[in-house]
Amino acid sequence: MELNKDDEIEISEDSEATIGEGSDSFRDKPTTNIKENKISSSKPKRRCIFNQQCLKDPKYAAFLREYRANKYFTQCSICNSNFSIANDGIYLINRHIEQASHKRLAETQAKEKCKV
């Protein structure tokens, strides 16, 4: 272990540094102010809205409905729920289809139709 007399810092073999008593070396240094850079764009963010073309796809036609109260949402008739499609559109619809609760309700609904 070495003692550096100029800075009053102890340096040990395991690379840990400690400040000796009476050291004001950190207080004397000026602090730097970091300014936040705000990114401003003249265009608003793009958001996906419900597209009627989705209803023509047989994969979605059985359960997907337009949610008229908000164009950035869609409605699932199987789950009787509304969910946002604003950020990723079709990806979010596909993710909803893969949810366990949607699958369970779809199977239940299919069994009920077979009984009739």
N, CA, C and O of each residue as an XYZ file, in Angstrom:
464
protein
N       0.852     -1.174      0.000
C       0.000      0.000      0.000
C       0.895      1.234      0.000
O       1.863      1.322      0.755
N       0.541      2.202     -0.882
C       1.323      3.427     -1.000
C       0.523      4.596     -0.440
O      -0.708      4.566     -0.426
N       1.214      5.604      0.012
C       0.567      6.827      0.453
C       1.104      7.951     -0.397
O       2.293      8.269     -0.351
N       0.242      8.537     -1.154
C       0.632      9.641     -2.014
C       0.472     10.916     -1.195
O      -0.653     11.285     -0.858
N       1.574     11.601     -0.863
C       1.558     12.755      0.030
C       0.899     13.966     -0.617
O       0.300     14.784      0.081
N       0.999     14.098     -1.949
C       0.452     15.283     -2.604
C      -1.077     15.297     -2.556
O      -1.679     16.334     -2.278
N      -1.690     14.182     -2.818
C      -3.146     14.136     -2.895
C      -3.785     13.557     -1.647
O      -5.009     13.592     -1.514
N      -3.001     13.032     -0.742
C      -3.474     12.388      0.469
C      -4.447     11.258      0.156
O      -5.511     11.161      0.767
N      -4.081     10.404     -0.797
C      -4.915      9.277     -1.183
C      -4.144      8.002     -0.929
O      -2.984      7.880     -1.321
N      -4.782      7.058     -0.276
C      -4.175      5.764     -0.056
C      -4.538      4.857     -1.212
O      -5.707      4.789     -1.592
N      -3.583      4.168     -1.775
C      -3.825      3.233     -2.850
C      -3.374      1.868     -2.377
O      -2.198      1.665     -2.075
N      -4.306      0.933     -2.312
C      -3.981     -0.404     -1.848
C      -3.784     -1.326     -3.038
O      -4.027     -0.942     -4.182
N      -3.336     -2.562     -2.757
C      -3.083     -3.518     -3.813
C      -4.352     -3.947     -4.530
O      -4.298     -4.312     -5.705
N      -5.502     -3.910     -3.844
C      -6.737     -4.354     -4.478
C      -7.468     -3.214     -5.189
O      -8.681     -3.289     -5.383
N      -6.757     -2.180     -5.573
C      -7.238     -1.072     -6.406
C      -8.348     -0.250     -5.784
O      -9.116      0.369     -6.520
N      -8.471     -0.213     -4.494
C      -9.453      0.638     -3.852
C      -8.759      1.899     -3.385
O      -7.667      1.827     -2.821
N      -9.358      3.034     -3.603
C      -8.779      4.304     -3.180
C      -9.642      4.906     -2.085
O     -10.871      4.869     -2.145
N      -8.964      5.467     -1.075
C      -9.687      6.164     -0.019
C      -9.088      7.544      0.138
O      -7.897      7.741     -0.103
N      -9.891      8.481      0.533
C      -9.431      9.852      0.705
C      -9.018     10.038      2.155
O      -9.740      9.655      3.076
N      -7.847     10.630      2.342
C      -7.363     10.873      3.695
C      -8.132     12.013      4.344
O      -8.843     12.761      3.672
N      -7.980     12.137      5.656
C      -8.692     13.172      6.388
C      -8.172     14.549      5.989
O      -6.986     14.727      5.713
N      -9.077     15.510      5.966
C      -8.683     16.881      5.679
C      -8.547     17.167      4.194
O      -8.141     18.268      3.824
N      -8.861     16.249      3.363
C      -8.724     16.451      1.927
C      -9.971     17.135      1.388
O     -11.087     16.641      1.549
N      -9.769     18.256      0.761
C     -10.863     18.988      0.143
C     -10.718     18.976     -1.377
O     -11.251     19.853     -2.058
N     -10.007     17.997     -1.906
C      -9.718     18.000     -3.339
C     -10.982     17.910     -4.182
O     -11.028     18.476     -5.274
N     -12.008     17.215     -3.704
C     -13.235     17.105     -4.486
C     -14.095     18.362     -4.349
O     -14.867     18.683     -5.253
N     -13.973     19.058     -3.250
C     -14.774     20.266     -3.045
C     -14.237     21.440     -3.854
O     -14.998     22.335     -4.224
N     -12.949     21.448     -4.129
C     -12.341     22.557     -4.849
C     -12.609     22.497     -6.345
O     -12.529     23.516     -7.032
N     -12.924     21.322     -6.851
C     -13.131     21.173     -8.294
C     -14.498     21.714     -8.685
O     -15.488     21.466     -7.998
N     -14.553     22.447     -9.777
C     -15.855     22.957    -10.220
C     -16.706     21.816    -10.779
O     -16.196     20.881    -11.396
N     -17.983     21.916    -10.552
C     -18.889     20.899    -11.083
C     -19.300     21.290    -12.492
O     -19.383     22.473    -12.824
N     -19.547     20.313    -13.289
C     -19.979     20.584    -14.659
C     -21.482     20.402    -14.737
O     -22.023     19.421    -14.226
N     -22.127     21.306    -15.348
C     -23.568     21.220    -15.533
C     -23.844     20.544    -16.865
O     -23.351     20.963    -17.913
N     -24.632     19.505    -16.800
C     -24.999     18.780    -18.011
C     -26.360     19.281    -18.456
O     -27.346     19.179    -17.725
N     -26.401     19.814    -19.642
C     -27.671     20.300    -20.172
C     -28.385     19.163    -20.875
O     -27.775     18.355    -21.576
N     -29.671     19.122    -20.674
C     -30.473     18.092    -21.333
C     -30.775     18.547    -22.747
O     -31.256     19.658    -22.970
N     -30.490     17.683    -23.685
C     -30.807     17.976    -25.076
C     -32.177     17.420    -25.380
O     -32.388     16.208    -25.345
N     -33.085     18.283    -25.670
C     -34.419     17.849    -26.028
C     -34.518     17.778    -27.535
O     -34.211     18.736    -28.243
N     -34.947     16.643    -28.006
C     -35.101     16.448    -29.429
C     -36.488     16.933    -29.812
O     -37.498     16.406    -29.346
N     -36.519     17.912    -30.639
C     -37.819     18.416    -31.073
C     -37.984     18.117    -32.549
O     -37.068     18.305    -33.349
N     -39.136     17.661    -32.879
C     -39.417     17.383    -34.274
C     -40.670     18.145    -34.658
O     -41.573     18.341    -33.845
N     -40.707     18.559    -35.882
C     -41.857     19.319    -36.343
C     -43.037     18.398    -36.632
O     -44.185     18.842    -36.644
N     -42.759     17.128    -36.862
C     -43.822     16.169    -37.151
C     -44.290     15.491    -35.871
O     -43.468     15.138    -35.026
N     -45.587     15.306    -35.718
C     -46.050     14.532    -34.566
C     -45.726     13.058    -34.778
O     -45.477     12.618    -35.901
N     -45.733     12.308    -33.691
C     -45.461     10.880    -33.796
C     -46.530     10.194    -34.627
O     -47.709     10.543    -34.566
N     -46.096      9.213    -35.402
C     -47.052      8.448    -36.202
C     -47.741      7.441    -35.308
O     -47.111      6.777    -34.485
N     -49.038      7.342    -35.484
C     -49.815      6.387    -34.707
C     -50.665      5.586    -35.667
O     -51.189      6.127    -36.641
N     -50.804      4.309    -35.400
C     -51.625      3.434    -36.229
C     -53.092      3.619    -35.859
O     -53.447      3.753    -34.688
N     -53.919      3.621    -36.871
C     -55.360      3.682    -36.649
C     -55.977      2.408    -37.214
O     -55.342      1.681    -37.977
N     -57.216      2.150    -36.829
C     -57.888      0.943    -37.295
C     -58.082      1.022    -38.802
O     -58.535      2.038    -39.330
N     -57.736     -0.058    -39.484
C     -57.850     -0.129    -40.927
C     -58.932     -1.147    -41.284
O     -58.878     -2.291    -40.833
N     -59.892     -0.750    -42.073
C     -60.991     -1.635    -42.464
C     -60.506     -2.840    -43.271
O     -61.219     -3.840    -43.367
N     -59.324     -2.764    -43.844
C     -58.769     -3.883    -44.612
C     -58.525     -5.100    -43.710
O     -58.527     -6.235    -44.188
N     -58.321     -4.872    -42.444
C     -58.116     -5.989    -41.502
C     -59.348     -6.888    -41.444
O     -59.230     -8.093    -41.225
N     -60.511     -6.311    -41.638
C     -61.745     -7.092    -41.562
C     -61.906     -8.029    -42.755
O     -62.696     -8.971    -42.694
N     -61.175     -7.788    -43.825
C     -61.237     -8.665    -45.001
C     -60.354     -9.906    -44.831
O     -60.537    -10.905    -45.527
N     -59.408     -9.834    -43.913
C     -58.526    -10.971    -43.640
C     -59.282    -11.973    -42.768
O     -59.736    -11.613    -41.682
N     -59.429    -13.236    -43.223
C     -60.190    -14.223    -42.441
C     -59.592    -14.501    -41.055
O     -60.299    -14.937    -40.146
N     -58.302    -14.249    -40.902
C     -57.654    -14.462    -39.611
C     -58.228    -13.515    -38.549
O     -58.322    -13.878    -37.377
N     -58.611    -12.302    -38.962
C     -59.091    -11.292    -38.029
C     -60.593    -11.051    -38.116
O     -61.178    -10.524    -37.170
N     -61.223    -11.415    -39.203
C     -62.622    -11.077    -39.446
C     -63.569    -11.688    -38.407
O     -64.619    -11.113    -38.121
N     -63.214    -12.831    -37.848
C     -64.106    -13.514    -36.916
C     -64.267    -12.768    -35.589
O     -65.298    -12.910    -34.931
N     -63.289    -11.991    -35.193
C     -63.357    -11.384    -33.862
C     -63.081     -9.887    -33.821
O     -63.483     -9.228    -32.863
N     -62.419     -9.335    -34.808
C     -61.982     -7.950    -34.760
C     -63.098     -6.994    -35.161
O     -63.792     -7.216    -36.153
N     -63.260     -5.945    -34.392
C     -64.265     -4.925    -34.660
C     -63.622     -3.550    -34.499
O     -62.643     -3.384    -33.771
N     -64.191     -2.580    -35.187
C     -63.725     -1.210    -35.034
C     -64.282     -0.634    -33.738
O     -65.467     -0.789    -33.443
N     -63.436      0.022    -32.975
C     -63.874      0.685    -31.754
C     -64.124      2.147    -32.113
O     -63.181      2.910    -32.323
N     -65.368      2.524    -32.181
C     -65.744      3.829    -32.725
C     -65.432      4.997    -31.784
O     -65.338      6.137    -32.239
N     -65.273      4.743    -30.513
C     -64.997      5.817    -29.564
C     -63.569      6.359    -29.706
O     -63.310      7.516    -29.373
N     -62.641      5.523    -30.200
C     -61.248      5.933    -30.329
C     -60.645      5.227    -31.535
O     -60.639      3.997    -31.590
N     -60.143      5.980    -32.491
C     -59.620      5.372    -33.722
C     -58.288      4.658    -33.521
O     -57.841      3.935    -34.412
N     -57.645      4.845    -32.370
C     -56.371      4.181    -32.070
C     -56.564      2.873    -31.302
O     -55.588      2.255    -30.878
N     -57.798      2.454    -31.122
C     -58.133      1.221    -30.424
C     -58.923      0.315    -31.355
O     -59.494      0.765    -32.349
N     -58.947     -0.957    -31.018
C     -59.793     -1.912    -31.709
C     -60.504     -2.765    -30.659
O     -60.132     -2.763    -29.486
N     -61.517     -3.482    -31.091
C     -62.333     -4.245    -30.150
C     -62.293     -5.720    -30.518
O     -62.397     -6.080    -31.691
N     -62.144     -6.562    -29.515
C     -62.177     -8.006    -29.705
C     -63.546     -8.495    -29.256
O     -63.912     -8.342    -28.090
N     -64.302     -9.082    -30.179
C     -65.650     -9.545    -29.837
C     -65.624    -10.833    -29.010
O     -66.590    -11.130    -28.308
N     -64.546    -11.590    -29.083
C     -64.425    -12.824    -28.295
C     -64.183    -12.495    -26.828
O     -64.852    -13.036    -25.947
N     -63.231    -11.614    -26.567
C     -62.880    -11.249    -25.192
C     -63.757    -10.120    -24.662
O     -63.789     -9.859    -23.460
N     -64.450     -9.470    -25.548
C     -65.243     -8.293    -25.209
C     -64.347     -7.238    -24.553
O     -64.681     -6.674    -23.512
N     -63.198     -6.990    -25.195
C     -62.250     -6.020    -24.662
C     -61.780     -5.090    -25.773
O     -61.844     -5.420    -26.957
N     -61.313     -3.935    -25.363
C     -60.735     -2.958    -26.280
C     -59.248     -2.875    -25.984
O     -58.840     -2.905    -24.823
N     -58.430     -2.768    -27.039
C     -56.999     -2.634    -26.820
C     -56.402     -1.700    -27.859
O     -56.924     -1.551    -28.964
N     -55.300     -1.080    -27.480
C     -54.656     -0.088    -28.316
C     -53.874     -0.746    -29.447
O     -53.232     -1.779    -29.262
N     -53.943     -0.127    -30.613
C     -53.117     -0.538    -31.750
C     -52.281      0.639    -32.220
O     -51.691      0.590    -33.300
N     -52.223      1.701    -31.418
C     -51.596      2.955    -31.822
C     -50.109      2.811    -32.113
O     -49.607      3.441    -33.044
N     -49.398      2.009    -31.353
C     -47.946      1.956    -31.501
C     -47.466      0.952    -32.541
O     -46.500      1.231    -33.251
N     -48.105     -0.196    -32.651
C     -47.587     -1.231    -33.541
C     -48.619     -1.879    -34.443
O     -48.259     -2.787    -35.193
N     -49.844     -1.480    -34.417
C     -50.856     -1.959    -35.350
C     -51.070     -3.461    -35.336
O     -51.466     -4.027    -34.318
N     -50.807     -4.112    -36.475
C     -51.049     -5.543    -36.656
C     -50.277     -6.384    -35.642
O     -50.773     -7.416    -35.192
N     -49.083     -5.958    -35.283
C     -48.297     -6.699    -34.295
C     -49.076     -6.838    -32.988
O     -49.105     -7.915    -32.394
N     -49.708     -5.751    -32.541
C     -50.466     -5.804    -31.284
C     -51.707     -6.674    -31.410
O     -52.115     -7.312    -30.440
N     -52.308     -6.707    -32.585
C     -53.456     -7.594    -32.803
C     -52.995     -9.044    -32.718
O     -53.645     -9.866    -32.071
N     -51.880     -9.361    -33.366
C     -51.339    -10.725    -33.312
C     -50.939    -11.109    -31.894
O     -51.115    -12.257    -31.486
N     -50.405    -10.160    -31.151
C     -50.036    -10.434    -29.760
C     -51.276    -10.710    -28.921
O     -51.241    -11.562    -28.034
N     -52.370    -10.004    -29.188
C     -53.610    -10.249    -28.471
C     -54.128    -11.654    -28.758
O     -54.620    -12.335    -27.857
N     -54.018    -12.087    -30.013
C     -54.478    -13.429    -30.400
C     -53.714    -14.503    -29.620
O     -54.278    -15.547    -29.292
N     -52.448    -14.255    -29.325
C     -51.602    -15.233    -28.652
C     -51.795    -15.272    -27.141
O     -51.253    -16.159    -26.482
N     -52.540    -14.348    -26.584
C     -52.754    -14.344    -25.138
C     -53.588    -15.549    -24.716
O     -54.492    -15.974    -25.434
N     -53.278    -16.083    -23.561
C     -53.955    -17.283    -23.062
C     -55.452    -17.046    -22.853
O     -56.269    -17.918    -23.150
N     -55.802    -15.879    -22.349
C     -57.228    -15.611    -22.090
C     -58.024    -15.567    -23.396
O     -59.156    -16.047    -23.440
N     -57.448    -14.997    -24.458
C     -58.128    -14.942    -25.753
C     -58.283    -16.358    -26.320
O     -59.349    -16.718    -26.819
N     -57.230    -17.143    -26.240
C     -57.293    -18.515    -26.752
C     -58.348    -19.337    -26.019
O     -59.115    -20.077    -26.636
N     -58.375    -19.197    -24.691
C     -59.343    -19.943    -23.891
C     -60.775    -19.559    -24.257
O     -61.628    -20.431    -24.423
N     -61.038    -18.277    -24.383
C     -62.389    -17.816    -24.733
C     -62.763    -18.210    -26.161
O     -63.927    -18.506    -26.431
N     -61.805    -18.219    -27.067
C     -62.068    -18.629    -28.452
C     -62.430    -20.111    -28.506
O     -63.336    -20.499    -29.245
N     -61.730    -20.945    -27.731
C     -62.044    -22.371    -27.681
C     -63.431    -22.604    -27.099
O     -64.187    -23.438    -27.597
N     -63.760    -21.873    -26.054
C     -65.088    -21.993    -25.432
C     -66.171    -21.608    -26.417
O     -67.194    -22.284    -26.529
N     -65.942    -20.522    -27.127
C     -66.914    -20.072    -28.115
C     -67.061    -21.078    -29.258
O     -68.172    -21.298    -29.740
N     -65.972    -21.684    -29.694
C     -66.035    -22.683    -30.759
C     -66.796    -23.924    -30.304
O     -67.553    -24.497    -31.088
N     -66.614    -24.353    -29.054
C     -67.334    -25.515    -28.516
C     -68.832    -25.247    -28.450
O     -69.636    -26.133    -28.738
N     -69.208    -24.026    -28.070
C     -70.621    -23.668    -27.983
C     -71.277    -23.680    -29.366
O     -72.438    -24.066    -29.502
N     -70.542    -23.263    -30.375
C     -71.084    -23.258    -31.737
C     -71.261    -24.676    -32.258
O     -72.190    -24.950    -33.019
N     -70.378    -25.573    -31.853
C     -70.486    -26.978    -32.281
C     -71.697    -27.657    -31.661
O     -72.297    -28.532    -32.285
N     -72.065    -27.272    -30.451
C     -73.197    -27.890    -29.760
C     -74.525    -27.507    -30.389
O     -75.492    -28.264    -30.296
N     -74.588    -26.351    -31.024
C     -75.853    -25.867    -31.593
C     -76.127    -26.508    -32.884
O     -77.148    -26.224    -33.510
